């Protein structure tokens, strides 16, 4: 059970630090999942209230079991997304993303840190932190200006 809540915390942390740049939507699925998860977290309480009010207004047409099942389904959507993000944040980068990570690291800090990046295996959360650092330093067009896309 601790693993479950730890992954939820990691997913929430990854949700907060993942860069929200539209140029990343075509490169990383994480950016799309982050966008949809944030939308789910904002909207699912409204849907829960709507489903509950339908049960209260018309109990003949909407049974309690169906209402409870649908509410649990709605609660499960953002939880599932946070779990996916938590698992994704701890995965190691693929070889193609690793080379991209090294290129971005070289642009940000020069050749001196290349050996440090090669000695460790970066994870997706490390890539998100690096991209955040790049977007803070170079603006919204950081990847385009440095020809990293």
PAZAPA-4460 file (N, C-alpha, C; in steps of 0.05 Angstrom, whole numbers, plus 32768, in hexadecimal, padded with zeros to 4 digits):
% residues 149
    n_x    n_y    n_z   ca_x   ca_y   ca_z    c_x    c_y    c_z   seq   type   mol
   8010   7FE8   8000   8000   8000   8000   8011   8019   8000     1      X     A
   8029   8018   800D   803B   802E   800D   8045   8034   7FF0     2      X     A
   8049   801F   7FE1   8052   8022   7FC5   803D   8032   7FB5     3      X     A
   8024   802C   7FB9   800E   803A   7FAB   800E   8058   7FB1     4      X     A
   800F   805F   7FCA   800F   807B   7FD2   8029   8089   7FCB     5      X     A
   803F   807A   7FCB   8059   8086   7FC3   8058   808D   7FA5     6      X     A
   804D   807B   7F95   804A   8080   7F78   8037   8097   7F73     7      X     A
   8022   809A   7F83   8010   80B1   7F80   801F   80CB   7F85     8      X     A
   802F   80CB   7F9A   803F   80E3   7FA1   8053   80E9   7F8B     9      X     A
   8060   80D5   7F80   8073   80D9   7F6B   8065   80E3   7F52    10      X     A
   804D   80D8   7F4C   803E   80E2   7F35   8035   80FF   7F39    11      X     A
   802D   8106   7F51   8025   8122   7F56   803D   8134   7F53    12      X     A
   8054   812C   7F5D   806C   813C   7F5B   8074   813F   7F3D    13      X     A
   8073   8129   7F2E   8079   812A   7F11   8065   813B   7F02    14      X     A
   804C   813B   7F0B   8037   814B   7EFF   803E   8169   7F03    15      X     A
   8049   8170   7F1A   804F   818C   7F20   8068   8196   7F11    16      X     A
   807C   8184   7F0E   8095   818E   7F02   8097   8189   7EE4    17      X     A
   8086   8179   7ED9   8087   8174   7EBC   8082   818D   7EAC    18      X     A
   8093   8194   7E99   808F   81AD   7E8B   8076   81AD   7E7A    19      X     A
   8068   81C3   7E7A   804E   81C5   7E6B   8052   81D5   7E52    20      X     A
   8063   81CB   7E40   8069   81D8   7E27   805B   81C9   7E10    21      X     A
   804E   81D7   7DFE   8040   81CA   7DE9   8053   81BC   7DD5    22      X     A
   806C   81C5   7DD4   807F   81B8   7DC2   8086   819B   7DCB    23      X     A
   8081   8195   7DE4   8087   817B   7DEF   8071   8167   7DEB    24      X     A
   8059   8170   7DE3   8043   815E   7DDF   8048   8149   7DCA    25      X     A
   8056   8151   7DB5   805C   813D   7DA0   8075   812C   7DA6    26      X     A
   8084   8134   7DBA   809D   8126   7DC1   809A   8112   7DD7    27      X     A
   808B   811A   7DEC   8088   8109   7E04   806A   8105   7E0A    28      X     A
   8062   80ED   7E0E   8046   80E7   7E16   8040   80F2   7E32    29      X     A
   8055   80F4   7E42   8052   80FE   7E5D   8045   811A   7E5D    30      X     A
   804C   812B   7E4A   8040   8146   7E49   8022   8145   7E45    31      X     A
   8019   8133   7E34   7FFD   8130   7E2F   7FEF   8125   7E48    32      X     A
   7FFA   8111   7E54   7FEE   8105   7E6C   7FED   8119   7E82    33      X     A
   8001   812A   7E85   8001   813F   7E9A   7FEA   8153   7E94    34      X     A
   7FE7   815B   7E7B   7FD2   816D   7E74   7FB7   8161   7E7A    35      X     A
   7FB2   8148   7E72   7F98   813B   7E77   7F93   8136   7E94    36      X     A
   7FA8   8130   7EA3   7FA5   812B   7EC0   7F9E   8144   7ECE    37      X     A
   7FAA   815A   7EC7   7FA3   8173   7ED4   7F86   817B   7ECD    38      X     A
   7F7D   8175   7EB5   7F61   817A   7EAE   7F4E   8168   7EBD    39      X     A
   7F56   814F   7EC0   7F45   813C   7ED0   7F43   8145   7EED    40      X     A
   7F59   814D   7EF8   7F58   8155   7F15   7F46   816D   7F19    41      X     A
   7F46   817F   7F05   7F35   8197   7F07   7F17   8190   7F02    42      X     A
   7F12   817E   7EF0   7EF6   8179   7EE8   7EE8   8162   7EF5    43      X     A
   7EF6   814E   7F00   7EE8   8137   7F0B   7ED6   813D   7F23    44      X     A
   7EDC   8151   7F34   7EC9   8157   7F49   7EAE   8162   7F3E    45      X     A
   7EAF   8170   7F28   7E96   817A   7F1C   7E86   8163   7F12    46      X     A
   7E93   8150   7F05   7E84   8138   7EFB   7E79   8127   7F12    47      X     A
   7E88   8125   7F28   7E7E   8116   7F3F   7E65   8124   7F4B    48      X     A
   7E65   813F   7F4D   7E4E   814D   7F56   7E36   814A   7F43    49      X     A
   7E3C   814A   7F29   7E27   8147   7F15   7E1A   812B   7F18    50      X     A
   7E2A   8116   7F1A   7E1F   80FB   7F1C   7E10   80F8   7F36    51      X     A
   7E1A   8103   7F4B   7E0C   8101   7F65   7DF2   8110   7F64    52      X     A
   7DF2   8127   7F57   7DD9   8136   7F56   7DC4   8128   7F44    53      X     A
   7DCD   811A   7F2F   7DBA   810A   7F1F   7DAD   80F4   7F30    54      X     A
   7DBD   80E8   7F41   7DB2   80D3   7F53   7D9E   80DF   7F67    55      X     A
   7DA4   80F7   7F71   7D93   8103   7F85   7D79   810D   7F77    56      X     A
   7D7B   8118   7F60   7D63   8123   7F52   7D51   810D   7F47    57      X     A
   7D5D   80FA   7F3A   7D4E   80E4   7F2D   7D58   80C8   7F37    58      X     A
   7D51   80C1   7F50   7D5B   80A7   7F5A   7D4E   808F   7F4C    59      X     A
   7D38   8093   7F3F   7D2B   807D   7F31   7D3C   8075   7F18    60      X     A
   7D48   8088   7F0A   7D57   8083   7EF2   7D74   807C   7EF7    61      X     A
   7D7F   8085   7F0D   7D9B   8080   7F13   7D9D   8072   7F2E    62      X     A
   7DA5   8059   7F2D   7DA6   8049   7F45   7DC0   8051   7F55    63      X     A
   7DBF   804B   7F6F   7DD6   8052   7F80   7DEF   8042   7F77    64      X     A
   7DEB   802A   7F70   7E03   8019   7F68   7E10   8025   7F4F    65      X     A
   7E00   802C   7F3B   7E0C   8038   7F23   7E19   8053   7F29    66      X     A
   7E0D   8062   7F3A   7E19   807C   7F41   7E33   8078   7F50    67      X     A
   7E34   8066   7F63   7E4C   8061   7F72   7E62   8056   7F60    68      X     A
   7E5B   8045   7F4E   7E6F   803A   7F3B   7E7B   8050   7F29    69      X     A
   7E69   8061   7F1F   7E73   8076   7F0E   7E84   808A   7F1D    70      X     A
   7E7D   8090   7F36   7E8D   80A2   7F47   7EA9   8095   7F4C    71      X     A
   7EAA   807C   7F52   7EC4   806E   7F56   7ED4   806E   7F3C    72      X     A
   7EC7   806B   7F26   7ED5   806D   7F0C   7EE1   8089   7F08    73      X     A
   7ED1   809D   7F0E   7EDB   80B9   7F0B   7EF3   80BF   7F1E    74      X     A
   7EF2   80B4   7F36   7F08   80B8   7F48   7F21   80A9   7F3F    75      X     A
   7F1C   8092   7F32   7F32   8081   7F29   7F42   808D   7F12    76      X     A
   7F35   809E   7F02   7F43   80A9   7EEB   7F5C   80BA   7EF2    77      X     A
   7F59   80CE   7F04   7F72   80DD   7F0B   7F85   80CD   7F1B    78      X     A
   7F7B   80BA   7F2B   7F8D   80A9   7F3B   7F9E   8098   7F28    79      X     A
   7F91   808C   7F14   7F9F   807C   7F01   7FB4   808D   7EF2    80      X     A
   7FAD   80A5   7EEA   7FC0   80B7   7EDD   7FD8   80BD   7EEE    81      X     A
   7FD3   80C3   7F08   7FE9   80C9   7F1A   7FFA   80B1   7F1F    82      X     A
   7FEF   8099   7F20   7FFF   8081   7F22   8010   807D   7F09    83      X     A
   8005   8081   7EF2   8014   807F   7ED9   802B   8092   7ED9    84      X     A
   8025   80AB   7EE1   803B   80BF   7EE1   8050   80B8   7EF6    85      X     A
   8048   80AD   7F0D   805B   80A5   7F21   806D   808F   7F17    86      X     A
   8062   807B   7F09   8072   8066   7EFE   8084   8071   7EE8    87      X     A
   8079   8082   7ED7   8088   808D   7EC1   80A0   809E   7ECA    88      X     A
   809C   80AD   7EE0   80B1   80BE   7EE9   80CA   80AF   7EF3    89      X     A
   80C6   8096   7EFB   80DC   8086   7F05   80E8   8073   7EF0    90      X     A
   80DE   8073   7ED8   80E9   8063   7EC3   8103   8070   7EB8    91      X     A
   8115   805F   7EAF   812D   8069   7EA3   8127   8072   7E86    92      X     A
   8137   8085   7E7D   8133   808F   7E62   813B   807B   7E4D    93      X     A
   812D   807A   7E37   8135   8069   7E21   814F   8074   7E14    94      X     A
   815D   8063   7E04   8176   806D   7DF9   8173   8087   7DE8    95      X     A
   815D   8089   7DD9   8159   80A2   7DC9   8154   80BA   7DDB    96      X     A
   8144   80B6   7DF0   813F   80CC   7E02   8158   80D3   7E13    97      X     A
   8168   80BE   7E18   8181   80C3   7E26   8194   80D5   7E17    98      X     A
   8196   80D0   7DFC   81A8   80E1   7DEC   819C   80FE   7DEB    99      X     A
   8182   8100   7DEA   8176   811A   7DEB   817B   8128   7E05   100      X     A
   8179   8119   7E1B   817F   8123   7E36   819C   812E   7E37   101      X     A
   81AF   811F   7E2C   81CB   8127   7E2C   81CF   8140   7E1B   102      X     A
   81C1   8142   7E04   81C3   815A   7DF4   81B9   8173   7E02   103      X     A
   81A2   8170   7E10   8196   8186   7E1F   81A9   818E   7E36   104      X     A
   81B4   817A   7E43   81C7   817F   7E59   81E0   818E   7E4F   105      X     A
   81E9   8186   7E37   8200   8193   7E2C   81FB   81B0   7E25   106      X     A
   81E3   81B6   7E1B   81DC   81D1   7E14   81DA   81E2   7E2E   107      X     A
   81CE   81D7   7E42   81CA   81E6   7E5B   81E4   81EB   7E6B   108      X     A
   81F4   81D6   7E6D   820B   81D9   7E7F   8226   81D4   7E72   109      X     A
   8227   81CF   7E59   8241   81CB   7E4C   824A   81AE   7E4D   110      X     A
   8261   81AA   7E42   826C   818F   7E3F   8275   8182   7E5A   111      X     A
   8279   8193   7E6E   8284   8188   7E87   8272   8174   7E95   112      X     A
   8258   8176   7E91   8246   8165   7EA0   823F   814C   7E90   113      X     A
   824A   8148   7E78   8244   8131   7E68   824B   8117   7E75   114      X     A
   8262   8117   7E82   826A   80FE   7E90   8258   80F8   7EA8   115      X     A
   824D   810D   7EB5   823B   8109   7ECB   8220   80FD   7EC1   116      X     A
   8216   8107   7EAA   81FD   80FD   7E9F   8201   80E0   7E95   117      X     A
   8218   80DA   7E8A   821C   80BF   7E80   8220   80AB   7E96   118      X     A
   822B   80B4   7EAD   8230   80A1   7EC2   8216   8099   7ED0   119      X     A
   8202   80AA   7ED1   81E9   80A3   7EDD   81D4   809D   7EC8   120      X     A
   81C0   808E   7ED0   81AA   8089   7EBE   8193   809B   7EC5   121      X     A
   818E   80B0   7EB5   8178   80C3   7EBB   815D   80B6   7EB8   122      X     A
   814A   80C0   7EC7   812E   80B7   7EC6   811E   80CD   7EB9   123      X     A
   8105   80C8   7EB5   80F3   80DC   7EA8   80F0   80F4   7EBA   124      X     A
   80F1   80F1   7ED4   80EF   8108   7EE6   8108   811A   7EE3   125      X     A
   811F   810E   7EDE   8138   811D   7ED9   8135   812D   7EBF   126      X     A
   812A   8120   7EAA   8125   812E   7E91   8112   8145   7E95   127      X     A
   80FD   8142   7EA4   80EA   8158   7EAA   80F8   816F   7EB8   128      X     A
   8109   8169   7ECC   8118   817E   7EDA   812B   818C   7EC7   129      X     A
   8138   817D   7EB5   814B   8189   7EA2   813C   819B   7E8E   130      X     A
   8125   8192   7E85   8115   81A2   7E72   810B   81BB   7E80   131      X     A
   8102   81B9   7E99   80FA   81D1   7EA8   8110   81E5   7EAA   132      X     A
   8128   81DB   7EB0   8140   81ED   7EB2   8145   81FA   7E97   133      X     A
   8142   81EB   7E82   8147   81F6   7E67   8132   820B   7E5F   134      X     A
   8119   8205   7E65   8104   8219   7E5F   8106   8232   7E70   135      X     A
   8110   822F   7E88   8115   8247   7E99   812C   8258   7E8E   136      X     A
   8140   824A   7E84   8158   8258   7E7B   8154   8263   7E5F   137      X     A
   8147   8254   7E4D   8145   825C   7E31   812A   8265   7E28   138      X     A
   8116   8265   7E39   80FB   826D   7E31   80EC   8256   7E24   139      X     A
   80D4   825D   7E1A   80C2   8249   7E0F   80CD   823C   7DF6   140      X     A
   80DF   8249   7DE7   80EA   823E   7DCF   8106   8232   7DD3   141      X     A
   810C   8229   7DEB   8126   821F   7DF1   812E   8208   7DDF   142      X     A
   811C   81F5   7DDB   8123   81DE   7DCA   8127   81E5   7DAD   143      X     A
   8117   81F8   7DA3   8119   8201   7D87   8132   8211   7D83   144      X     A
   8138   8223   7D96   814F   8235   7D93   8169   8226   7D93   145      X     A
   816B   8210   7DA2   8183   8201   7DA4   8183   81E9   7D92   146      X     A
   8170   81E7   7D80   816D   81D2   7D6C   816D   81B6   7D79   147      X     A
   815E   81B4   7D8E   815C   819A   7D9C   8143   818B   7D93   148      X     A
   8133   8197   7D82   811C   8188   7D78   8120   8185   7D5A   149      X     A
***
